Amino acid sequence: MFLVMALLAAQVQDGVNPTTPVKPMSNPGSWVTENDYPALALREEHEGTVGFLLQIDASGIPISCSIARTSGSEELDERTCAILVQRARFSPARDAKGKPMAASYSNRLSWVIPRSSALPTNAGPTPATTGPWMTDDDYPASEMRRGHVGSLSFILDVAASGLPTACKVAISSGYPVLDQAACTILMKRARFAPARGPQGEATHGYYPGRFNWALPDQPQDKAMRSHSAAPNMIDLVVPSVPDTYKQPAEAKVTFDPTGRMDACEVTRTSGAQSLDSFACQQLQRLAVPGAGASSAPDKKDGLYTISFRTDAPAKP
């Protein structure tokens, strides 16, 4: 076996304590298998424990994943979030009236390679195109004018034919337009040699990856640093994004001794007051003590970056 799931579960509920907590619908150890080990990490013998935080909606489906503790391997961190957003399912938390409610769930997953093991027989999808999927010409004009850059992680569902059937952003770049543009382009251009089952048969699979939107005169690594995956980055769905929206909002929240949020202050506006207000409303249920970057080690506060999107990335 290639994988060990460290089931050191710690559920983090939202500001309103649920009567019934969120509960995994299956054994978390079954979410990831030995065949999911990233090929590059396996070849380089990278191991490590990933601490993750899932935001779970009222239907029990993860809507985002962030890395609370890195394994030290970029491949292992990215594969963890990509798989969990796709596979983890929960019985939702419920309030005193029995109404489903959103919640958070944290856990740790350990990637371990026993030295006596052989390579897994199942293979995931592999890119079948030689040219780049995206070029400088694909940069959305509105985002280029604003100087928006960022790194996003995506998951493509790949059919047995090698064609992608769906695209989901696992970790946002911080800008909804860049996220949606990436998925639209990937759906049109990405082509694969399909995943292979134990007998070598073509089968459905998932391809997790990352794309960096960087301005033509800007190094790629700067775009990556602009929006690194972290528990204090939250992506919210809103009915519409006003024309005045120019950037993700930043907010500072403080907690009372019981761990409930008691104040929210927008420290950098999104450019739209309605979005700023909505961000603080949602942080009331999403902010978790210790998850957001604190301004000081001994402070009971958290600093959050909140981006906004209107819906899931569109399919072409």
VOPAGU-2260 file (C-alpha; in pm, 1 decimal, decimal comma):
REM VOPAGU-2260
SITE   aa  ch    i         X         Y         Z
SITE  MET   A    0       0,0       0,0       0,0
SITE  PHE   A    1     118,4     349,7     -85,1
SITE  LEU   A    2    -110,5     556,8     127,6
SITE  VAL   A    3    -193,2     597,5     492,1
SITE  MET   A    4    -485,0     817,2     592,5
SITE  ALA   A    5    -421,2     981,8     928,5
SITE  LEU   A    6    -770,8    1003,9    1072,2
SITE  LEU   A    7    -699,3    1269,2    1328,7
SITE  ALA   A    8   -1034,8    1430,1    1269,4
SITE  ALA   A    9   -1125,0    1771,2    1402,1
SITE  GLN   A   10   -1455,9    1921,3    1298,6
SITE  VAL   A   11   -1480,0    2297,8    1300,3
SITE  GLN   A   12   -1837,1    2411,9    1308,4
SITE  ASP   A   13   -1966,2    2752,4    1210,6
SITE  GLY   A   14   -2058,6    3044,1    1435,0
SITE  VAL   A   15   -2399,6    2893,9    1518,5
SITE  ASN   A   16   -2347,8    2563,5    1696,6
SITE  PRO   A   17   -2535,7    2287,1    1514,8
SITE  THR   A   18   -2749,8    2040,5    1701,5
SITE  THR   A   19   -2626,2    1769,2    1464,3
SITE  PRO   A   20   -2263,7    1808,4    1347,0
SITE  VAL   A   21   -2142,0    1747,7     994,2
SITE  LYS   A   22   -2051,8    1381,6     945,0
SITE  PRO   A   23   -1861,7    1203,3     665,8
SITE  MET   A   24   -2094,7     972,5     469,8
SITE  SER   A   25   -1814,9     718,6     426,5
SITE  ASN   A   26   -1489,4     631,9     595,7
SITE  PRO   A   27   -1248,9     922,8     521,1
SITE  GLY   A   28    -979,4     662,2     468,7
SITE  SER   A   29   -1161,6     549,3     153,6
SITE  TRP   A   30   -1152,1     892,4     -10,9
SITE  VAL   A   31    -792,7     848,1    -127,4
SITE  THR   A   32    -640,4     526,3    -257,3
SITE  GLU   A   33    -292,4     398,9    -334,2
SITE  ASN   A   34    -348,7     478,3    -701,9
SITE  ASP   A   35    -384,4     850,0    -627,2
SITE  TYR   A   36     -19,7     904,7    -534,8
SITE  PRO   A   37     113,5    1184,3    -761,6
SITE  ALA   A   38     358,0    1033,9   -1008,2
SITE  LEU   A   39     621,3    1305,9    -960,4
SITE  ALA   A   40     603,9    1283,2    -580,8
SITE  LEU   A   41     630,0     905,1    -605,9
SITE  ARG   A   42     936,2     917,4    -831,3
SITE  GLU   A   43    1106,0    1168,6    -603,0
SITE  GLU   A   44     993,9     976,6    -292,2
SITE  HIS   A   45     815,2    1272,0    -139,1
SITE  GLU   A   46     614,3    1193,5     173,3
SITE  GLY   A   47     437,1    1409,2     426,2
SITE  THR   A   48     122,1    1494,3     619,1
SITE  VAL   A   49    -125,3    1744,0     477,4
SITE  GLY   A   50    -359,3    1933,4     706,6
SITE  PHE   A   51    -669,4    2043,4     517,2
SITE  LEU   A   52    -983,1    2247,4     580,7
SITE  LEU   A   53   -1301,0    2182,4     381,9
SITE  GLN   A   54   -1589,8    2426,0     364,9
SITE  ILE   A   55   -1907,7    2215,5     345,1
SITE  ASP   A   56   -2233,4    2358,2     210,5
SITE  ALA   A   57   -2580,5    2279,9     342,7
SITE  SER   A   58   -2614,5    1985,3     104,7
SITE  GLY   A   59   -2301,8    1816,6     242,7
SITE  ILE   A   60   -2077,8    1889,2     -58,3
SITE  PRO   A   61   -1734,2    2054,8     -21,0
SITE  ILE   A   62   -1728,0    2394,4    -191,6
SITE  SER   A   63   -1363,6    2472,1    -123,1
SITE  CYS   A   64   -1047,6    2323,3      21,1
SITE  SER   A   65    -749,1    2499,3     171,5
SITE  ILE   A   66    -419,6    2375,1     311,0
SITE  ALA   A   67    -388,4    2440,1     683,4
SITE  ARG   A   68     -55,6    2259,9     706,6
SITE  THR   A   69     166,8    2181,2     410,9
SITE  SER   A   70     328,8    1842,7     362,0
SITE  GLY   A   71     632,9    2016,1     218,9
SITE  SER   A   72     544,3    1882,3    -126,1
SITE  GLU   A   73     344,2    2097,2    -366,3
SITE  GLU   A   74     225,0    1788,5    -554,4
SITE  LEU   A   75      93,4    1617,0    -240,2
SITE  ASP   A   76     -83,1    1931,5    -117,9
SITE  GLU   A   77    -253,2    1994,7    -451,7
SITE  ARG   A   78    -356,8    1632,6    -502,7
SITE  THR   A   79    -506,1    1621,8    -152,0
SITE  CYS   A   80    -738,7    1918,1    -213,6
SITE  ALA   A   81    -823,7    1809,7    -566,8
SITE  ILE   A   82    -933,6    1463,3    -456,5
SITE  LEU   A   83   -1121,3    1571,2    -144,7
SITE  VAL   A   84   -1328,2    1837,4    -321,5
SITE  GLN   A   85   -1423,1    1575,0    -578,3
SITE  ARG   A   86   -1491,3    1275,7    -352,4
SITE  ALA   A   87   -1561,9    1373,6       7,4
SITE  ARG   A   88   -1932,7    1379,2      89,3
SITE  PHE   A   89   -2103,6    1454,9     418,2
SITE  SER   A   90   -2430,9    1437,5     600,4
SITE  PRO   A   91   -2477,7    1811,5     657,0
SITE  ALA   A   92   -2479,7    1978,7     993,0
SITE  ARG   A   93   -2825,0    2072,5    1121,6
SITE  ASP   A   94   -2948,7    2348,5    1348,7
SITE  ALA   A   95   -3192,0    2316,1    1638,5
SITE  LYS   A   96   -3486,4    2310,9    1395,8
SITE  GLY   A   97   -3333,0    2032,4    1189,5
SITE  LYS   A   98   -3248,7    2261,0     899,9
SITE  PRO   A   99   -2927,3    2175,6     710,6
SITE  MET   A  100   -2652,7    2432,5     754,7
SITE  ALA   A  101   -2301,6    2497,7     626,3
SITE  ALA   A  102   -2001,1    2391,9     832,0
SITE  SER   A  103   -1628,3    2326,7     809,7
SITE  TYR   A  104   -1436,9    2002,7     841,9
SITE  SER   A  105   -1066,1    1962,6     906,3
SITE  ASN   A  106    -848,5    1654,3     909,8
SITE  ARG   A  107    -500,9    1533,9     820,3
SITE  LEU   A  108    -387,7    1297,6     548,5
SITE  SER   A  109     -48,9    1128,7     548,6
SITE  TRP   A  110     113,2    1023,4     222,0
SITE  VAL   A  111     354,8     737,0     291,5
SITE  ILE   A  112     551,7     514,8      50,4
SITE  PRO   A  113     641,1     177,9     208,6
SITE  ARG   A  114     976,7      79,2      66,3
SITE  SER   A  115     854,1    -272,1     -17,9
SITE  SER   A  116     574,2    -150,3    -245,0
SITE  ALA   A  117     553,8    -160,7    -621,9
SITE  LEU   A  118     413,0     107,6    -847,6
SITE  PRO   A  119      32,8     118,9    -870,0
SITE  THR   A  120    -125,1     -47,8   -1171,8
SITE  ASN   A  121    -390,8     217,8   -1230,2
SITE  ALA   A  122    -281,7     527,6   -1420,6
SITE  GLY   A  123    -461,0     861,0   -1428,7
SITE  PRO   A  124    -522,5    1073,5   -1737,6
SITE  THR   A  125    -209,8    1216,4   -1901,2
SITE  PRO   A  126    -200,2    1518,5   -2134,2
SITE  ALA   A  127    -206,9    1419,3   -2501,7
SITE  THR   A  128    -141,7    1764,0   -2650,9
SITE  THR   A  129     208,4    1897,2   -2705,6
SITE  GLY   A  130     139,3    2270,9   -2724,5
SITE  PRO   A  131      39,1    2496,3   -2434,4
SITE  TRP   A  132    -326,2    2500,5   -2333,5
SITE  MET   A  133    -312,0    2875,4   -2267,0
SITE  THR   A  134    -113,3    3165,0   -2411,2
SITE  ASP   A  135     -70,5    3536,1   -2340,2
SITE  ASP   A  136    -346,3    3604,4   -2594,3
SITE  ASP   A  137    -596,1    3427,6   -2366,9
SITE  TYR   A  138    -554,5    3678,7   -2084,3
SITE  PRO   A  139    -896,5    3839,4   -2016,0
SITE  ALA   A  140    -865,0    4202,6   -2124,8
SITE  SER   A  141   -1052,3    4336,4   -1821,5
SITE  GLU   A  142    -817,2    4157,5   -1581,2
SITE  MET   A  143    -506,1    4261,2   -1772,4
SITE  ARG   A  144    -608,8    4627,2   -1753,2
SITE  ARG   A  145    -651,4    4592,7   -1377,2
SITE  GLY   A  146    -322,5    4408,3   -1335,7
SITE  HIS   A  147    -491,3    4104,9   -1180,1
SITE  VAL   A  148    -266,6    3800,5   -1145,3
SITE  GLY   A  149    -300,8    3477,8    -951,1
SITE  SER   A  150    -251,2    3102,8    -931,3
SITE  LEU   A  151    -545,2    2863,7    -935,1
SITE  SER   A  152    -576,6    2488,2    -888,6
SITE  PHE   A  153    -830,7    2304,4   -1101,0
SITE  ILE   A  154    -979,8    1957,9   -1137,9
SITE  LEU   A  155   -1085,9    1822,6   -1476,5
SITE  ASP   A  156   -1321,7    1527,0   -1506,7
SITE  VAL   A  157   -1183,4    1326,7   -1799,0
SITE  ALA   A  158   -1400,4    1069,5   -1977,7
SITE  ALA   A  159   -1272,6     738,3   -2111,0
SITE  SER   A  160   -1251,8     911,9   -2449,3
SITE  GLY   A  161    -984,4    1148,0   -2313,8
SITE  LEU   A  162   -1213,2    1453,2   -2338,4
SITE  PRO   A  163   -1277,9    1670,2   -2030,6
SITE  THR   A  164   -1644,6    1670,9   -1926,5
SITE  ALA   A  165   -1632,5    1916,1   -1636,4
SITE  CYS   A  166   -1396,0    2165,2   -1474,6
SITE  LYS   A  167   -1396,2    2278,1   -1113,7
SITE  VAL   A  168   -1172,3    2534,0    -943,4
SITE  ALA   A  169   -1041,2    2374,2    -624,2
SITE  ILE   A  170    -836,6    2673,5    -508,9
SITE  SER   A  171    -926,9    3014,8    -649,2
SITE  SER   A  172    -683,2    3264,1    -798,4
SITE  GLY   A  173    -874,5    3528,2    -604,1
SITE  TYR   A  174   -1038,8    3666,1    -918,9
SITE  PRO   A  175   -1361,8    3506,4   -1053,0
SITE  VAL   A  176   -1297,8    3617,3   -1412,7
SITE  LEU   A  177    -955,3    3449,3   -1419,8
SITE  ASP   A  178   -1097,0    3131,4   -1265,3
SITE  GLN   A  179   -1379,4    3105,0   -1517,3
SITE  ALA   A  180   -1155,3    3189,9   -1812,9
SITE  ALA   A  181    -913,2    2913,5   -1713,8
SITE  CYS   A  182   -1187,4    2649,3   -1697,2
SITE  THR   A  183   -1345,2    2760,2   -2024,7
SITE  ILE   A  184   -1012,5    2735,7   -2208,5
SITE  LEU   A  185    -920,3    2401,9   -2050,1
SITE  MET   A  186   -1254,1    2251,2   -2149,7
SITE  LYS   A  187   -1196,0    2357,5   -2510,6
SITE  ARG   A  188    -829,8    2265,5   -2551,6
SITE  ALA   A  189    -716,6    2005,9   -2298,8
SITE  ARG   A  190    -698,9    1655,9   -2441,0
SITE  PHE   A  191    -577,3    1341,3   -2267,9
SITE  ALA   A  192    -472,3     985,0   -2296,5
SITE  PRO   A  193    -744,8     842,7   -2069,6
SITE  ALA   A  194    -701,7     689,2   -1728,5
SITE  ARG   A  195    -638,3     315,8   -1727,1
SITE  GLY   A  196    -791,8      54,7   -1501,4
SITE  PRO   A  197    -623,5    -253,8   -1351,3
SITE  GLN   A  198    -658,5    -444,7   -1681,4
SITE  GLY   A  199    -539,0    -152,3   -1892,4
SITE  GLU   A  200    -888,6     -53,3   -2002,5
SITE  ALA   A  201    -971,0     313,5   -2068,7
SITE  THR   A  202   -1177,5     458,8   -1785,9
SITE  HIS   A  203   -1301,4     784,0   -1634,5
SITE  GLY   A  204   -1049,1     976,3   -1426,7
SITE  TYR   A  205    -956,6    1310,8   -1275,5
SITE  TYR   A  206    -674,0    1541,5   -1373,2
SITE  PRO   A  207    -573,9    1798,6   -1108,3
SITE  GLY   A  208    -345,9    2080,6   -1212,4
SITE  ARG   A  209    -251,8    2441,8   -1159,1
SITE  PHE   A  210    -235,3    2742,0   -1385,6
SITE  ASN   A  211     -66,8    3075,2   -1315,6
SITE  TRP   A  212    -211,0    3390,7   -1465,9
SITE  ALA   A  213      84,5    3627,0   -1493,3
SITE  LEU   A  214     108,4    3943,6   -1701,0
SITE  PRO   A  215     339,1    3903,2   -2002,8
SITE  ASP   A  216     614,0    4112,0   -1842,5
SITE  GLN   A  217     576,5    3951,6   -1499,7
SITE  PRO   A  218     752,3    3635,8   -1373,3
SITE  GLN   A  219     521,9    3338,5   -1312,9
SITE  ASP   A  220     634,0    3296,1    -953,5
SITE  LYS   A  221     506,6    3644,2    -864,3
SITE  ALA   A  222     157,8    3544,9    -973,9
SITE  MET   A  223     182,0    3233,4    -760,3
SITE  ARG   A  224     280,2    3431,3    -453,2
SITE  SER   A  225      -5,5    3674,4    -502,2
SITE  HIS   A  226    -271,1    3419,4    -410,0
SITE  SER   A  227    -119,1    3115,9    -244,6
SITE  ALA   A  228    -351,1    2847,8    -108,1
SITE  ALA   A  229    -427,6    2919,5     257,2
SITE  PRO   A  230    -710,4    2865,4     505,3
SITE  ASN   A  231    -774,0    3242,7     516,9
SITE  MET   A  232    -876,6    3259,3     147,9
SITE  ILE   A  233   -1251,8    3224,7      92,6
SITE  ASP   A  234   -1440,6    3215,5    -237,0
SITE  LEU   A  235   -1807,4    3325,4    -215,3
SITE  VAL   A  236   -2088,9    3279,2    -464,5
SITE  VAL   A  237   -2302,4    3591,9    -513,3
SITE  PRO   A  238   -2602,4    3666,5    -739,4
SITE  SER   A  239   -2404,6    3927,8    -933,3
SITE  VAL   A  240   -2070,0    4107,0    -923,9
SITE  PRO   A  241   -2105,9    4487,9    -951,7
SITE  ASP   A  242   -1904,6    4675,0   -1212,9
SITE  THR   A  243   -1720,3    4851,6    -931,4
SITE  TYR   A  244   -1566,6    4524,0    -814,6
SITE  LYS   A  245   -1190,3    4553,4    -853,9
SITE  GLN   A  246   -1023,7    4305,1    -618,6
SITE  PRO   A  247   -1086,5    4051,9    -341,3
SITE  ALA   A  248   -1183,3    4211,0     -12,4
SITE  GLU   A  249    -974,5    4175,3     299,7
SITE  ALA   A  250   -1131,9    4162,7     644,4
SITE  LYS   A  251   -1013,4    4131,6    1000,8
SITE  VAL   A  252   -1231,8    3931,4    1237,3
SITE  THR   A  253   -1208,3    3895,7    1613,4
SITE  PHE   A  254   -1340,5    3615,0    1830,0
SITE  ASP   A  255   -1482,1    3602,5    2180,3
SITE  PRO   A  256   -1348,2    3354,5    2441,1
SITE  THR   A  257   -1595,3    3087,6    2321,1
SITE  GLY   A  258   -1459,0    3101,1    1966,6
SITE  ARG   A  259   -1750,8    3289,7    1811,8
SITE  MET   A  260   -1683,7    3584,4    1586,3
SITE  ASP   A  261   -1782,0    3909,8    1754,6
SITE  ALA   A  262   -1653,1    4171,2    1506,6
SITE  CYS   A  263   -1562,6    4206,4    1139,5
SITE  GLU   A  264   -1374,5    4501,0     989,9
SITE  VAL   A  265   -1311,6    4538,7     616,3
SITE  THR   A  266    -947,8    4647,1     588,1
SITE  ARG   A  267    -941,5    4651,5     206,5
SITE  THR   A  268   -1258,5    4710,5       7,6
SITE  SER   A  269   -1352,8    4502,4    -293,1
SITE  GLY   A  270   -1474,0    4822,8    -455,8
SITE  ALA   A  271   -1838,1    4732,1    -391,7
SITE  GLN   A  272   -1991,9    4805,7     -51,2
SITE  SER   A  273   -2258,1    4538,9     -99,6
SITE  LEU   A  274   -1989,2    4272,9    -145,1
SITE  ASP   A  275   -1795,0    4397,3     157,3
SITE  SER   A  276   -2107,2    4369,0     372,4
SITE  PHE   A  277   -2186,0    4024,0     233,4
SITE  ALA   A  278   -1830,1    3911,3     311,4
SITE  CYS   A  279   -1866,9    4000,3     679,6
SITE  GLN   A  280   -2206,5    3830,6     693,9
SITE  GLN   A  281   -2060,4    3509,4     556,9
SITE  LEU   A  282   -1751,7    3525,0     777,3
SITE  GLN   A  283   -1993,0    3503,3    1069,1
SITE  ARG   A  284   -2035,9    3135,8     977,7
SITE  LEU   A  285   -1710,1    3062,7     793,7
SITE  ALA   A  286   -1440,1    3225,5    1007,2
SITE  VAL   A  287   -1264,0    2979,1    1234,5
SITE  PRO   A  288   -1023,7    3071,3    1517,2
SITE  GLY   A  289    -674,2    2972,3    1412,3
SITE  ALA   A  290    -756,8    2931,3    1042,3
SITE  GLY   A  291    -710,8    3293,0     934,3
SITE  ALA   A  292    -367,8    3454,6     940,9
SITE  SER   A  293    -343,9    3637,9    1273,3
SITE  SER   A  294    -197,4    3984,9    1309,9
SITE  ALA   A  295      -9,2    3871,0    1620,7
SITE  PRO   A  296      59,5    3529,2    1776,9
SITE  ASP   A  297    -130,2    3607,8    2098,7
SITE  LYS   A  298    -432,1    3773,4    1934,2
SITE  LYS   A  299    -772,8    3611,2    1899,4
SITE  ASP   A  300    -824,1    3744,2    1550,2
SITE  GLY   A  301    -795,0    3639,6    1189,8
SITE  LEU   A  302    -720,7    3811,2     859,5
SITE  TYR   A  303    -920,5    3685,0     561,5
SITE  THR   A  304    -912,4    3742,3     185,2
SITE  ILE   A  305   -1254,8    3704,1      22,7
SITE  SER   A  306   -1312,7    3673,0    -352,6
SITE  PHE   A  307   -1650,7    3657,0    -527,6
SITE  ARG   A  308   -1798,4    3467,3    -821,2
SITE  THR   A  309   -2147,3    3443,9    -966,1
SITE  ASP   A  310   -2156,4    3067,5   -1022,7
SITE  ALA   A  311   -1946,6    2762,9   -1110,0
SITE  PRO   A  312   -1713,2    2796,6   -1409,1
SITE  ALA   A  313   -1916,6    2770,1   -1726,6
SITE  LYS   A  314   -1882,9    2482,2   -1969,0
SITE  PRO   A  315   -1827,9    2576,0   -2333,4
